[in-house]
Amino acid sequence: MQSGIYIITNRNIQSSSYNWKYIGKSINCENRIKNHFSRKTNSYLNYAIQKYKTNFEINIIQIEEPYLNEFEQFCIAEFKESGYNLYNRTLGGDGGDTYSLKSDKEKQIISQKLSVSGLGRKHSISSKRKMSIKAKGRIISEEHKEQVSKAQLGNKNRLGKTHSTVTRYLISQNRKGKKHSEVSKEKIRIANVGKVLSEEHKQKISIANTGKKHSEETKKKLSENMIGQEAWNKGIPNIHAQGAKWYNNGEICRFSKEPLDFPWVLGRLKFQAGKTLLA
């Protein structure tokens, strides 16, 4: 059993006149090197081993165990400074964060590669189920929510796109039976306080709802939901029974028990989207 630093050099490819290398440490270098060549992992070195199979040069520097971490960090830094291409993802020692140590340019390249690699890719039903199980019970922090919200600002990826009929049906089925919590309802209420819809928005809603009819099932649910609730007009005198009539002046309508003089005439105006017809 030999403790030390080992260097694996790929003699199959060269870049900028230097071969690609991997620098590692172990209290049993021979066993660790065998693992590199016998096991499949997601490391850059393993990808190269799976591709080329042979023609890898191995060198071992014997180092006492207490100095392994420090010496590995030193070797990686020296090789990087000398211009060697390394399979190592970290700066050595105990390992750790492989991303934050990268330059802004390297981070941008990684982000672009991940974005392109995911285009058109679809998760299998099995993968979706596993992700669903793993996500259950997960609590997202307020900080995370805020980051997601900021990331979505100005997102025009779905501009002009609509869900297919199948997708809308699946979303509908997934939402059935789900109810907003009291906390969620309060957040929605606060978010809508003071919100004023533009005339254009009102007209779009009006047009979208024109001709729509509730199904019998929906009517039944609405009816059941209203059971026990007090009528909105309870206690308000029925002015129709007291002889009140509709009048209009060509622009707006008014309901009055007393006859109105010119320019008011009997009758209601037809509804026009975006216009206030009541006075």
Residue frames as qw, qx, qy, qz and C-alpha x, y, z in Angstrom:
[[0.000, 0.889, 0.458, 0.000, 0.00, 0.00, 0.00],
 [0.483, 0.060, 0.054, 0.872, 1.59, 3.21, -1.25],
 [0.029, -0.856, -0.392, 0.337, 0.50, 6.67, -0.04],
 [0.363, -0.268, 0.291, 0.844, 1.08, 9.59, -2.36],
 [0.400, 0.638, -0.004, -0.658, 0.16, 11.69, -5.39],
 [0.585, 0.142, 0.721, 0.343, -0.56, 9.98, -8.72],
 [0.247, 0.579, -0.206, -0.749, -0.57, 11.57, -12.17],
 [0.634, 0.328, 0.691, 0.113, -2.51, 9.96, -15.03],
 [0.070, 0.542, -0.338, -0.766, -1.53, 11.32, -18.47],
 [0.745, 0.495, 0.417, -0.162, -3.63, 10.74, -21.59],
 [0.330, -0.396, 0.580, 0.631, -1.17, 10.07, -24.43],
 [0.449, 0.470, 0.730, 0.210, -3.97, 9.77, -27.02],
 [0.213, 0.883, 0.314, 0.277, -4.58, 13.50, -27.51],
 [0.480, -0.192, -0.114, 0.848, -2.56, 16.66, -27.35],
 [0.063, 0.907, 0.364, 0.204, -3.71, 20.26, -27.03],
 [0.037, -0.966, 0.204, -0.153, -1.41, 23.28, -27.08],
 [0.494, 0.535, -0.649, 0.220, 1.57, 20.85, -27.13],
 [0.206, -0.322, 0.764, -0.519, 0.59, 19.42, -23.70],
 [0.390, -0.208, -0.879, -0.178, -1.17, 16.16, -22.91],
 [0.572, -0.558, -0.088, -0.595, -4.26, 16.10, -20.70],
 [0.341, 0.176, -0.809, 0.445, -3.54, 15.02, -17.12],
 [0.639, -0.628, -0.262, -0.359, -5.33, 14.08, -13.93],
 [0.224, 0.396, -0.664, 0.593, -3.72, 14.65, -10.52],
 [0.739, -0.494, -0.286, -0.358, -5.05, 12.68, -7.56],
 [0.056, -0.516, 0.713, -0.472, -4.09, 11.59, -4.07],
 [0.875, -0.251, -0.282, -0.303, -4.66, 8.45, -2.01],
 [0.492, -0.606, 0.602, -0.166, -3.32, 6.48, 0.90],
 [0.674, -0.009, 0.722, 0.159, -3.43, 3.53, -1.52],
 [0.231, 0.576, -0.342, -0.706, -2.55, 4.86, -4.98],
 [0.029, 0.118, -0.923, -0.366, -2.59, 1.49, -6.75],
 [0.132, 0.445, 0.866, -0.187, -6.11, 0.69, -5.57],
 [0.213, 0.697, 0.220, -0.648, -7.39, 4.18, -6.41],
 [0.154, 0.463, -0.575, -0.657, -5.93, 4.02, -9.95],
 [0.041, 0.121, 0.974, 0.187, -7.58, 0.61, -10.51],
 [0.191, 0.599, 0.652, -0.423, -10.91, 2.14, -9.51],
 [0.192, 0.616, -0.169, -0.745, -10.48, 4.90, -12.09],
 [0.224, 0.322, -0.750, -0.532, -10.11, 2.32, -14.86],
 [0.083, -0.160, -0.983, -0.035, -12.72, -0.19, -13.66],
 [0.079, 0.597, 0.674, -0.427, -15.65, 1.99, -12.54],
 [0.168, 0.550, 0.454, 0.680, -17.91, 4.28, -14.54],
 [0.185, -0.612, -0.412, 0.649, -18.36, 7.77, -13.07],
 [0.320, 0.882, 0.330, 0.104, -19.33, 11.19, -14.39],
 [0.384, -0.730, 0.216, 0.522, -15.79, 12.59, -14.15],
 [0.449, 0.797, -0.283, -0.289, -13.92, 14.06, -17.12],
 [0.113, -0.523, 0.840, 0.091, -11.14, 11.53, -16.61],
 [0.550, 0.106, 0.815, -0.150, -13.56, 8.61, -16.73],
 [0.634, 0.685, 0.154, -0.324, -15.10, 9.88, -19.96],
 [0.275, 0.751, -0.567, -0.198, -11.62, 9.88, -21.50],
 [0.306, -0.303, 0.901, -0.053, -10.85, 6.38, -20.18],
 [0.654, 0.355, 0.617, -0.257, -14.12, 5.02, -21.60],
 [0.562, 0.773, -0.057, -0.288, -13.34, 6.61, -24.97],
 [0.347, 0.734, -0.581, -0.056, -9.66, 5.73, -25.43],
 [0.976, -0.159, -0.130, -0.067, -9.34, 2.61, -23.20],
 [0.865, -0.163, 0.012, 0.474, -5.51, 2.48, -23.42],
 [0.515, 0.453, -0.006, 0.728, -2.35, 4.58, -23.79],
 [0.358, -0.888, -0.022, -0.287, -2.52, 6.28, -20.39],
 [0.538, 0.347, -0.539, 0.547, 0.75, 6.96, -18.57],
 [0.639, -0.724, -0.219, -0.139, 0.79, 6.67, -14.75],
 [0.423, 0.412, -0.493, 0.639, 3.30, 8.22, -12.36],
 [0.641, -0.681, -0.353, -0.031, 3.25, 8.01, -8.55],
 [0.202, 0.590, -0.428, 0.655, 5.01, 10.38, -6.14],
 [0.611, -0.369, -0.661, 0.231, 5.30, 8.89, -2.67],
 [0.099, -0.526, 0.195, -0.822, 4.06, 11.36, -0.02],
 [0.124, -0.130, -0.845, 0.504, 3.28, 10.80, 3.64],
 [0.103, -0.617, -0.765, -0.153, -0.45, 10.83, 4.46],
 [0.186, -0.722, -0.373, 0.552, -0.54, 14.06, 6.58],
 [0.096, -0.516, 0.255, 0.812, 0.77, 16.10, 3.61],
 [0.364, 0.307, 0.800, 0.366, -1.40, 14.64, 0.84],
 [0.173, 0.853, 0.484, -0.087, -4.03, 17.41, 0.67],
 [0.133, -0.867, 0.147, 0.458, -1.51, 20.23, 0.68],
 [0.338, -0.337, 0.683, 0.553, 0.75, 18.58, -1.89],
 [0.376, 0.481, 0.752, 0.248, -2.16, 17.76, -4.22],
 [0.115, 0.934, 0.270, -0.205, -3.26, 21.40, -4.18],
 [0.243, -0.719, 0.399, 0.514, 0.31, 22.48, -4.88],
 [0.413, -0.032, 0.780, 0.469, 0.67, 20.09, -7.86],
 [0.318, 0.695, 0.636, 0.111, -2.65, 21.12, -9.44],
 [0.001, -0.947, -0.057, 0.317, -1.80, 24.83, -9.09],
 [0.322, -0.562, 0.551, 0.526, 1.70, 24.31, -10.56],
 [0.413, 0.193, 0.792, 0.406, 0.47, 22.28, -13.55],
 [0.238, 0.837, 0.493, -0.026, -2.32, 24.80, -14.28],
 [0.107, -0.897, 0.137, 0.407, 0.11, 27.71, -14.09],
 [0.360, -0.370, 0.686, 0.513, 2.45, 25.88, -16.48],
 [0.442, 0.361, -0.357, -0.740, -0.34, 25.61, -19.05],
 [0.017, 0.007, -0.994, -0.103, -1.26, 21.93, -18.72],
 [0.605, -0.204, -0.314, -0.702, -4.81, 20.80, -19.45],
 [0.075, -0.135, 0.887, -0.436, -6.24, 19.03, -16.40],
 [0.423, -0.354, -0.753, -0.357, -9.23, 16.73, -15.95],
 [0.254, -0.282, -0.676, 0.632, -9.47, 17.91, -12.33],
 [0.126, -0.737, -0.502, -0.435, -12.67, 19.75, -11.45],
 [0.475, -0.869, -0.132, 0.034, -11.44, 21.19, -8.14],
 [0.162, 0.853, -0.427, 0.251, -8.31, 22.82, -6.78],
 [0.609, 0.192, -0.723, 0.264, -7.47, 19.66, -4.85],
 [0.158, -0.279, 0.629, -0.708, -7.25, 18.88, -1.17],
 [0.316, 0.196, 0.832, -0.411, -10.60, 17.81, 0.22],
 [0.112, 0.434, 0.749, 0.488, -12.47, 18.70, -3.00],
 [0.040, 0.530, 0.439, -0.724, -15.55, 20.90, -2.82],
 [0.423, 0.762, 0.241, -0.428, -17.21, 23.54, -4.95],
 [0.596, 0.055, 0.560, 0.572, -16.34, 22.99, -8.61],
 [0.285, 0.747, 0.490, 0.349, -18.27, 25.96, -9.98],
 [0.173, -0.971, -0.130, 0.098, -17.74, 29.10, -7.92],
 [0.550, -0.546, 0.335, 0.535, -13.96, 28.95, -8.43],
 [0.560, 0.367, 0.523, 0.527, -14.36, 29.27, -12.19],
 [0.105, -0.183, 0.106, 0.972, -13.99, 32.59, -14.02],
 [0.468, 0.484, 0.295, -0.678, -17.06, 34.50, -15.28],
 [0.437, 0.466, -0.550, -0.539, -16.16, 33.49, -18.84],
 [0.140, 0.102, -0.985, -0.011, -15.99, 29.78, -17.90],
 [0.276, 0.317, 0.728, -0.541, -19.33, 30.05, -16.07],
 [0.490, 0.514, -0.040, -0.703, -20.92, 31.66, -19.15],
 [0.360, 0.341, -0.788, -0.365, -19.60, 28.89, -21.43],
 [0.025, 0.077, 0.969, -0.235, -20.96, 26.20, -19.06],
 [0.381, 0.426, 0.466, -0.675, -24.36, 27.95, -18.95],
 [0.490, 0.492, -0.342, -0.633, -24.53, 28.13, -22.76],
 [0.246, 0.223, -0.928, -0.166, -23.55, 24.46, -23.14],
 [0.157, 0.214, 0.874, -0.408, -26.19, 23.35, -20.65],
 [0.447, 0.482, 0.192, -0.729, -28.81, 25.47, -22.41],
 [0.479, 0.436, -0.561, -0.516, -28.03, 24.01, -25.84],
 [0.133, 0.146, -0.980, 0.025, -27.73, 20.44, -24.56],
 [0.257, 0.273, 0.774, -0.510, -31.24, 20.61, -23.09],
 [0.437, 0.336, -0.181, -0.814, -32.99, 21.82, -26.26],
 [0.693, 0.156, -0.507, -0.489, -35.59, 19.33, -27.46],
 [0.267, 0.127, -0.921, 0.254, -34.80, 16.90, -24.66],
 [0.667, -0.385, -0.145, -0.621, -37.78, 15.29, -22.95],
 [0.261, -0.341, 0.813, -0.394, -37.80, 13.41, -19.66],
 [0.390, -0.116, -0.881, -0.242, -39.18, 9.88, -19.69],
 [0.635, -0.551, -0.275, -0.466, -42.28, 9.02, -17.63],
 [0.823, -0.281, -0.382, 0.314, -40.01, 7.14, -15.22],
 [0.426, 0.143, -0.214, 0.868, -37.73, 10.18, -14.77],
 [0.267, -0.500, -0.122, -0.815, -40.71, 12.49, -14.22],
 [0.767, -0.498, -0.357, -0.189, -42.08, 10.14, -11.57],
 [0.732, -0.153, -0.338, 0.572, -38.72, 10.02, -9.77],
 [0.189, 0.281, -0.091, 0.936, -38.42, 13.83, -9.83],
 [0.488, -0.545, -0.262, -0.630, -41.98, 14.15, -8.55],
 [0.814, -0.426, -0.381, 0.102, -41.32, 11.80, -5.62],
 [0.608, -0.014, -0.249, 0.754, -38.07, 13.57, -4.79],
 [0.032, 0.374, 0.036, 0.926, -39.73, 17.03, -4.87],
 [0.543, -0.612, -0.479, -0.319, -42.61, 16.09, -2.56],
 [0.649, -0.673, -0.260, 0.241, -42.37, 17.85, 0.78],
 [0.562, 0.103, -0.009, 0.821, -39.58, 20.11, -0.44],
 [0.118, -0.895, -0.320, 0.288, -39.85, 23.61, 1.05],
 [0.523, 0.504, 0.129, 0.675, -38.62, 26.43, -1.18],
 [0.357, -0.460, -0.301, 0.755, -37.14, 29.36, 0.71],
 [0.195, 0.903, 0.271, -0.270, -38.37, 32.92, 0.16],
 [0.170, -0.691, 0.456, 0.535, -34.91, 33.80, -1.16],
 [0.350, 0.015, 0.846, 0.403, -35.16, 31.02, -3.76],
 [0.304, 0.709, 0.636, -0.037, -38.64, 32.17, -4.80],
 [0.045, 0.904, -0.014, -0.425, -37.37, 35.71, -5.24],
 [0.255, -0.459, 0.665, 0.531, -34.46, 34.50, -7.38],
 [0.354, 0.317, 0.838, 0.269, -36.83, 32.48, -9.60],
 [0.201, 0.854, 0.427, -0.219, -39.12, 35.50, -9.91],
 [0.055, -0.811, 0.279, 0.511, -36.26, 37.79, -10.96],
 [0.333, -0.209, 0.795, 0.462, -34.98, 35.20, -13.44],
 [0.332, 0.509, 0.780, 0.147, -38.42, 35.09, -15.11],
 [0.115, 0.814, 0.166, -0.545, -38.70, 38.88, -15.53],
 [0.263, 0.700, -0.392, -0.536, -38.61, 39.79, -19.20],
 [0.398, -0.103, 0.891, 0.190, -38.70, 36.13, -20.18],
 [0.556, 0.451, -0.125, -0.687, -40.06, 36.06, -23.73],
 [0.127, -0.212, 0.947, 0.207, -39.45, 32.37, -24.40],
 [0.219, 0.397, 0.891, -0.030, -43.19, 31.62, -24.57],
 [0.215, 0.487, 0.048, -0.845, -44.26, 34.87, -26.21],
 [0.540, 0.345, -0.381, -0.667, -46.96, 34.07, -28.76],
 [0.305, 0.106, -0.943, -0.077, -46.94, 30.36, -27.83],
 [0.695, -0.248, 0.118, -0.664, -49.98, 28.47, -26.60],
 [0.393, -0.209, 0.881, -0.164, -50.41, 25.10, -24.94],
 [0.316, -0.015, -0.808, -0.497, -51.79, 22.29, -27.05],
 [0.705, -0.327, -0.196, -0.598, -55.24, 20.85, -26.29],
 [0.838, -0.119, -0.513, 0.146, -53.62, 17.76, -24.74],
 [0.394, 0.154, -0.467, 0.776, -51.35, 19.89, -22.52],
 [0.331, -0.335, 0.102, -0.876, -54.26, 22.05, -21.37],
 [0.824, -0.278, -0.348, -0.350, -56.24, 18.91, -20.52],
 [0.742, -0.032, -0.531, 0.408, -53.32, 17.46, -18.52],
 [0.122, 0.245, -0.354, 0.894, -52.86, 20.75, -16.63],
 [0.568, -0.340, -0.100, -0.743, -56.60, 20.81, -15.90],
 [0.864, -0.211, -0.448, -0.088, -56.58, 17.23, -14.61],
 [0.585, 0.087, -0.508, 0.626, -53.55, 17.93, -12.45],
 [0.059, -0.270, 0.255, -0.927, -55.25, 20.95, -10.85],
 [0.621, -0.402, -0.439, -0.510, -58.53, 19.19, -10.05],
 [0.765, -0.487, -0.413, 0.084, -59.23, 18.93, -6.35],
 [0.546, -0.014, -0.271, 0.793, -56.39, 21.30, -5.43],
 [0.182, -0.916, -0.331, -0.132, -57.25, 24.31, -3.30],
 [0.278, 0.623, -0.300, 0.666, -55.27, 27.38, -2.36],
 [0.496, -0.343, -0.608, 0.517, -54.22, 27.54, 1.27],
 [0.163, -0.919, -0.335, 0.129, -55.38, 30.49, 3.38],
 [0.424, -0.595, 0.230, 0.643, -51.84, 31.90, 3.22],
 [0.356, 0.120, 0.631, 0.679, -51.86, 31.60, -0.58],
 [0.054, 0.771, 0.594, 0.223, -55.30, 33.25, -0.82],
 [0.280, -0.875, -0.138, 0.369, -54.11, 36.16, 1.31],
 [0.422, -0.358, 0.420, 0.719, -51.02, 36.63, -0.88],
 [0.247, 0.411, 0.678, 0.557, -53.19, 36.66, -4.01],
 [0.095, -0.877, -0.470, 0.019, -55.55, 39.18, -2.40],
 [0.356, -0.752, 0.074, 0.550, -52.69, 41.50, -1.41],
 [0.413, -0.098, 0.562, 0.710, -51.17, 41.22, -4.88],
 [0.135, 0.539, 0.668, 0.495, -54.46, 42.33, -6.45],
 [0.179, -0.797, -0.400, 0.416, -55.20, 45.21, -4.06],
 [0.027, -0.772, 0.112, 0.625, -55.21, 48.48, -6.00],
 [0.334, -0.057, 0.738, 0.583, -54.72, 46.73, -9.33],
 [0.462, 0.593, 0.178, -0.635, -56.66, 48.56, -12.06],
 [0.622, 0.232, 0.671, 0.331, -57.42, 46.76, -15.31],
 [0.000, -0.292, 0.333, 0.897, -56.92, 48.78, -18.46],
 [0.645, 0.395, 0.133, -0.640, -59.87, 49.31, -20.83],
 [0.518, 0.446, -0.660, -0.312, -58.08, 47.11, -23.38],
 [0.053, 0.154, -0.956, 0.245, -57.71, 44.32, -20.79],
 [0.464, 0.232, 0.574, -0.634, -61.38, 44.59, -19.82],
 [0.649, 0.456, -0.195, -0.577, -62.40, 44.38, -23.47],
 [0.368, 0.358, -0.851, -0.111, -60.24, 41.28, -24.01],
 [0.163, 0.021, 0.891, -0.423, -61.86, 39.57, -20.99],
 [0.564, 0.367, 0.284, -0.683, -65.30, 40.54, -22.30],
 [0.603, 0.463, -0.476, -0.441, -64.57, 39.13, -25.76],
 [0.200, 0.278, -0.936, 0.085, -63.01, 35.95, -24.32],
 [0.227, 0.143, 0.830, -0.489, -66.13, 35.29, -22.21],
 [0.537, 0.287, -0.097, -0.787, -68.66, 36.12, -24.94],
 [0.763, 0.168, -0.464, -0.417, -70.80, 33.09, -25.73],
 [0.250, 0.222, -0.894, 0.297, -69.34, 30.98, -22.94],
 [0.729, -0.386, -0.158, -0.543, -71.81, 28.85, -21.03],
 [0.334, -0.433, 0.766, -0.338, -71.37, 26.92, -17.80],
 [0.433, 0.008, -0.876, -0.212, -71.72, 23.17, -18.09],
 [0.702, -0.504, -0.317, -0.391, -74.40, 21.44, -16.01],
 [0.783, -0.202, -0.417, 0.415, -71.67, 20.08, -13.76],
 [0.300, 0.182, -0.208, 0.913, -70.28, 23.61, -13.18],
 [0.390, -0.482, -0.178, -0.764, -73.77, 24.99, -12.53],
 [0.799, -0.426, -0.417, -0.075, -74.35, 22.27, -9.95],
 [0.650, -0.088, -0.358, 0.665, -71.05, 23.06, -8.22],
 [0.045, 0.326, -0.054, 0.943, -71.83, 26.79, -8.16],
 [0.590, -0.499, -0.302, -0.558, -75.26, 26.06, -6.73],
 [0.817, -0.348, -0.415, 0.197, -73.89, 23.79, -4.01],
 [0.504, 0.083, -0.264, 0.818, -71.21, 26.36, -3.18],
 [0.145, -0.408, -0.043, -0.900, -73.86, 29.06, -2.66],
 [0.633, -0.507, -0.559, -0.174, -75.91, 27.00, -0.21],
 [0.608, -0.559, -0.370, 0.424, -75.98, 28.72, 3.17],
 [0.352, -0.026, 0.031, 0.935, -74.57, 31.99, 1.83],
 [0.122, 0.690, 0.442, -0.560, -76.54, 35.18, 2.33],
 [0.489, 0.676, 0.434, 0.341, -77.89, 36.83, -0.83],
 [0.417, 0.049, 0.005, 0.908, -75.97, 39.94, -1.90],
 [0.147, -0.383, -0.239, -0.880, -79.21, 41.98, -2.21],
 [0.430, -0.513, -0.732, 0.133, -80.80, 40.88, 1.05],
 [0.261, -0.636, -0.382, 0.617, -82.46, 43.86, 2.77],
 [0.075, -0.186, 0.301, 0.932, -82.26, 46.08, -0.33],
 [0.510, 0.476, 0.408, -0.589, -85.72, 47.33, -1.39],
 [0.477, 0.268, 0.726, 0.416, -86.96, 45.97, -4.73],
 [0.091, 0.467, -0.031, -0.879, -87.16, 49.19, -6.72],
 [0.125, -0.079, -0.782, -0.605, -88.70, 47.32, -9.67],
 [0.182, -0.528, -0.828, 0.054, -91.74, 46.61, -7.51],
 [0.115, -0.651, -0.337, 0.670, -91.90, 50.31, -6.58],
 [0.466, 0.823, 0.318, -0.067, -92.33, 51.40, -10.20],
 [0.232, -0.716, 0.396, 0.526, -88.72, 52.39, -11.00],
 [0.795, 0.567, 0.210, 0.040, -87.74, 52.45, -14.69],
 [0.641, -0.163, 0.306, 0.685, -84.63, 52.68, -16.83],
 [0.304, 0.934, 0.085, -0.168, -83.80, 55.96, -18.58],
 [0.706, -0.078, 0.261, 0.653, -80.92, 56.93, -20.86],
 [0.102, 0.873, -0.001, -0.477, -79.52, 60.12, -22.37],
 [0.712, 0.680, -0.173, -0.035, -77.81, 58.44, -25.31],
 [0.327, 0.633, -0.634, 0.300, -74.57, 57.86, -23.37],
 [0.065, 0.147, -0.870, 0.466, -75.39, 56.43, -19.93],
 [0.494, -0.442, -0.669, -0.338, -78.34, 54.78, -18.16],
 [0.121, -0.228, 0.550, -0.794, -80.09, 55.65, -14.92],
 [0.339, -0.397, -0.850, -0.070, -82.68, 53.78, -12.85],
 [0.083, -0.090, 0.283, -0.951, -85.30, 56.10, -11.33],
 [0.069, 0.489, 0.836, -0.238, -88.70, 55.92, -9.63],
 [0.175, 0.753, 0.220, -0.595, -89.45, 59.52, -10.70],
 [0.661, 0.654, 0.299, 0.216, -89.87, 60.46, -14.38],
 [0.481, -0.409, 0.194, 0.751, -86.80, 62.21, -15.81],
 [0.352, 0.847, 0.094, -0.387, -86.89, 65.28, -18.05],
 [0.735, 0.644, -0.035, 0.209, -85.11, 65.78, -21.39],
 [0.476, 0.442, -0.623, -0.434, -82.53, 64.65, -22.48],
 [0.265, -0.138, 0.934, -0.195, -83.48, 61.49, -20.58],
 [0.674, 0.090, -0.369, -0.634, -85.73, 59.03, -22.41],
 [0.852, -0.210, 0.373, -0.302, -87.19, 55.67, -21.39],
 [0.941, 0.312, -0.130, 0.017, -85.14, 52.53, -22.04],
 [0.665, -0.569, 0.372, 0.310, -81.66, 51.03, -21.52],
 [0.363, 0.745, -0.491, -0.269, -78.69, 51.28, -23.81],
 [0.974, 0.127, -0.182, 0.047, -77.12, 48.14, -25.23],
 [0.686, -0.620, 0.246, 0.290, -73.92, 47.05, -23.48],
 [0.607, 0.738, -0.234, 0.181, -70.68, 48.20, -25.13],
 [0.859, -0.210, -0.168, 0.436, -67.33, 46.79, -24.00],
 [0.516, 0.064, -0.095, 0.849, -65.08, 49.37, -22.36],
 [0.115, -0.463, -0.124, -0.870, -67.85, 51.97, -21.78],
 [0.006, -0.206, -0.738, 0.643, -69.56, 52.94, -18.51],
 [0.202, -0.386, -0.618, -0.654, -73.28, 52.91, -19.13],
 [0.451, -0.653, -0.605, 0.063, -74.59, 53.32, -15.58],
 [0.089, 0.524, -0.191, 0.826, -74.91, 56.55, -13.63]]
